[in-house]
Structures are given as C-alpha cells and as structure tokens.
Amino acid sequence: MLRVLKVTLAMLVGVVLNLAAVLLLLEATWRIEMMENEPLRGAAILGTLIAGVVLLLGGVYLYTRLAVLLFGRETRAAV
C-alpha cells in the first residue's frame, strides 16, 4: 500500500513540475509574440529557449532525484 502511494506521489510531482514549466513557457511565448521591438524580441526568444531548457531539464532532474530517494535501497554503514 505504501509503495502504491509513493508511486502515485512521484508521478504527480513529475507531471506537475513539467506542466508548470510548459505553462510558464507558453505564457512567456505569448508575451514575446506581442513585442514590437525586434532586437528586444530576439533577445527574449533566446532567453525563453534557455529558460525552457533549464526548466524542463530541472524538472526531469528533480523528478528523477525524488524517485531515487523514494525507491532507492538504503545501505547500512559498516561499523
């Protein structure tokens, strides 16, 4: 029962992290599309690309780290 709860929690955290990153990038894209200044718009597109990579890779890293913490085997220290 506890394992099912851990699996559900890990799955929900991963989905929420990635969904939040995608929604944030979508909002940024909509705001960038409304910009009229071309050089500023180009810089904003580059910033969005960098932020997208950081947010999505960060979400995958955190989700993987959570899975390792929840399902990794504990090793006992040699005494």
Number of C-alpha atoms within 10 A of each C-alpha: 5 7 10 9 10 15 14 12 15 18 14 12 16 20 15 12 17 18 14 15 20 15 11 15 18 14 10 16 15 10 12 18 11 9 13 9 9 9 10 12 16 13 12 18 16 12 12 18 14 11 16 17 12 13 19 18 14 15 21 16 13 15 20 14 14 18 17 11 11 14 13 10 8 7 6 6 5 4 3
